[in-house]
Amino acid sequence: MKELPKKDLLKETIIQNISHTRIATILKEEDINKLNKNELITKYIEKYENSEILGMWCHLIEVALRNKINQFFITNINEEWLDMIIKKEKIFKSYDLLSHDFIKAKEQSKTKTNDDIISKTYFATWCYILESTYNDIFYNKNGFSFVFGIEIKNKKEIEKTKKYIHNIRKKIRNRIFHYEIVIINDNIKEELDYIFEKLWKEKYENLIPKKYWLENLLTRK
């Protein structure tokens, strides 16, 4: 028997195992009826390809967020701020959760350098740091201006930014991490566009290759 190409083999496997209910999570009933099996599987695979591209977007946002917050604390506390949290020196309002996360990251780190420890942290850790209940320093020292270019007096934009960051983590990044399909829509595109530009200080069209642009995913129906 001729060996199937990887993508064709993937299709064959899904054809044998996928259910109508699962297909219905990504396609309307009338569309399901119009397409044959191969066309259905192609649509299904495309949705996972979309998720891989969205995962790249989430990665760029997560990396920029944690590194810019790290630079903020180096500037406004000192280069040992991470070790201070691990040792539970109370530099934040509430350090218990953050201390737990950074201790776990340090245990996973081989080099024990700040950069390596930070690379092992959860996206959620940096989302918590944006909340005033955990981090008064970030607010008192105008951290939103340093990281996102938003002045502390602009409460509405700060709340919008936090909401978008949390949505990206919970509704996109976490679903991708658990191999769930993410359906790209105008709301997701707006949130990713907005946060990317705030963190990178550039429009994504100037940095990301065209084949990864979100509008290309929106055209896949």
N, C-alpha and C positions, 0 to 999 in steps of 0.2 A: 504493500500500500504506500502510495506517495505521501511523503511527510507534508503536512499542511504548514503554510507560513504561520508565524506566531499570531498575527491578527485573525486569520481565518480559523485557527485552532481555538482562539478565544471565542469567536462567534459560535463554533460548533459546540463548545462546552456550555455556553449560555443557552443555546437552543435546547439542549437536553435538560437543562435544570431550571431555567427561569419560569416564573409563573405569570399568568395574565395579570394578577393583582399587582405584582411588582412593576410590570410594564406600565400599568395604569397610573403609577405614581409620577410618570414623566410625560405621558401622552394622553390626550383626550380620547374618549371612546370612539368618536367618529374617525379620528386619525388612525387608531389601532385597526379598525375595520378596513381601511383603505390600503394598508401596507401589508406586504408579505413578510414572512419570518425574517428573511435576511435584512429587509428594510427596517423592520422593527429593531433588530439587534444592532444595526448600524446606528440608529437613533439612540439606543441605549448606551452604546460605547461612546458616542459623541458626548453624551452628558458627563461620562466619567472623564473624558478628555477635557471638557470644560472645567471640571473640578480640579484637575491637575494644574491648569492655568490659573485658576483662582487661588490654588495653594501657593503658587509662585508669588502672587500679589500679596497674600497674607504674610509670607515669609519676608518680603521686602519691607512691609509695614512693621512687623514685629521686630526685626533686626534694627531698623532705624529708631523705633520707639525706645528700646532698651538701651541702645548706645547713646542716644541724646539725653535720656534721663541720667545715665551714668555720668556723662560729662557735666550735667547740671549739678549733681551732688559733689563731684570733684571740685567744681568751681566754688560752690557755696558751703561745703563742709570741709572735706579734704580728701586725699586719695585713699584714705583708710576707711571711708564711710561704710563700705560693705562689711569689713571686719568688725566695725562698731556694732552693726546690726546683728551679726552672727554672735557676738559676745553679749548681746542684749543690753548694750548701753543705750539708754532711752533718748534717742535723737528724734524719734517720731512720736506722735500721740499714742500709737499702738504698734508695737513691734513684734508681738508674738507670732502672728501669721507670717509676716515677712521673714522673721528670723528662722522659722521652720523651713520655709521655701529655700532660703539661701544656704542653710546648713545642709539640706538635702543635695542642693546643687554642688556644694563644696565637696561632699562625699563622692560625687560622681566625677569630679574634676581630677584629671591626671596631674596637671601642672600646678594647681592651686593658685594660679594667678587670677586677678580680678576678671580679666577678659574671658578666661576659660570658664570661670564660675558663672559669670553672667550668661554665657552661651548655653549653659545647662539649665537655666531657669525656665519657669512656665510663662507663657504669654499672660496668664491671669495675674501673676505677681506684679507685673508692670501696670496692668489695669487698676489693681488695688492701690498702687502708689498714687494714681491720679485722684483718688478720693480724699477729701479733707479729713474724713474720720480716721484715716491712717497717717496722713502726711501733712502736717501743718506747715512744715518748711517749704514744701512745694508751692503752697499758696502765699505764704509770707514773703518769699523771695521771688515771686512772679515766675514760677516755673513754666506756666503755660506760654508765656512770652518766649522763654528760652527754647522750649521744645517745639511749640506749634506756631509761634508768632502771634499769639492772642493775648491781649492785655487783660489783667485780672479783673478790671472793671467791666469787661464785656461778658457778663454772666451768661447771657443767652447763647453766645457762641461757644463758651466753655462747656455748657451742658450739652449742646449739640455734638461737640467733639467727643465728649465722654460717651455719650449714647452710641455714636457711630463706632467708636473703638470697641465697646462691649458687644455691639451687634456683629462686628467683623469676627471677634473671637468666638462668640457663642453660635451664631447662625451660619457662619461660613467655615472658619478654621476648625472648630470642633467637629462639625459634620464631616468635613473632608478627612480629618484624623481618624474618624470611626467608619470611613469608607461609605458614607452616605452621599447620595447625589445632591448637589446644590443646583437649583434652577436659577440661572442668571436672569435678573430683571432690572428695570430702570432704577429701583430703590437701591439694590445692591451696587449697581454701577455708580450711582451718586455717592454712596458712602465710601467706596473704595477710592473714587476720584478725589474726593474732598480730603480724606485722611492722607493719601499718598502725597498730594500737593502740599499739605501743611507740614509734613515731616521732611520731605525731600526738597522743598522750596523750588520745585520745578514741576511743570506739567508733564504728565507721564509720556505724552507723545514725544518729548525731547529725550527720553531716557530708555524707554522700553521698545523693543522691536515691534513692528507693526503687526506681526502675526499673533502677538499676545494682547493686542488691544481688546478691551472689553466689548466695544461695539461689534467686533467680529463674532463674539459669542452670542450677542443679542440677535444676530441674523440667523442663527441656527434654531429653527422652530421644531 
